[in-house]
Amino acid sequence: MHSSRINLHGRDVVSSRDFTRQEIEHLFALAAEMERHGEEYRDTLRNKKVALVFVEPSTRTFQSFLAATRALGGEAVPMADPSMSAMAKGETLHDTVKMLEGYGVDCIVLRHPSRGAAKYAAEMASIPVINAGSGSQEHPTQSMIDLYTILRRRGSIDGVSIGAIGDLRFSRTIPSLSYLASLFSGVSLYFMAPSALQVRPEVELFLKERNIKYKRIEETSEIAETLREIDVLYVTRLQKERFPDPSEYEKLRGSYIVNRELLSHARSDIGVMHPLPRVDELSPEIDSTPNAWYFDQAKYGLPLRMALLYLILGGESSG
Ligand code: CP
């Protein structure tokens, strides 16, 4: 079994900013081990309960945390339909967390529509809290999967050029990916979106402070030229549910689509990623090409989340 001096035991996962490169590399090494020998870890979460509190819809994050918990022999305590819990009657996040702690839960995986929800839950809980998406703010475990995908498909994260296209304004994956990618050397980021959908100032500020190379691409005419520069195209859907004004959403809908014609401008080995779900921004005609990395990206969620749960709750409690 894997062992190391890196210790994530009992840690919260609130933001991608909270990790070092060494910790992420350790996580990735263990995720690779889970891919090869996951069965050797099947009892490592025995007697551990993982609450899955999902106040927003999810397929991948919920199902992969559920499967990861079970694969390690732990017990998942799902709370995935807010309308069937006391939250529908107005129970606060505070009280929900306190109840779960009282029932002997060892960890809470939380998806919530509010920015700051995971941080708030982590501050009040005495058990680890894993942010499974906090409004438009962050989705740190998705960014771990994203970089693990790049590592698996490209062989290295250092020196990678990532072009993010789509709704970068309301995205939670793009901030987390930007923060985590900044740990690696020679990374370049290209944000391709009209100004109304551009990356938020907090992300730009972070990148400036760390001298990470990034560029905003706002003109459609510049996209083809940018595509030639990048190794990975990261597509995001319009976050319809986060637009304060539905008419603004309707105006921007369909303003970008990644299809074979667009990729004809890119390098032939470009990797196309998407956290999914997709709506109409990523054409299914890409699915059968070697450029489609997004189904593998979703698949890597299982070993990555197994590794994360193991490090936080399982055997490695000291160096
Ligand atoms: N990538 C992602 O978070 O997908 P879900 O919303 O289905 O969990």
Residues whose N, C-alpha, C, O or C-beta is under 5 A from the ligand:
A	BS01	CP	P57 S58 T59 R60 T61 F62 P275 L276 P277
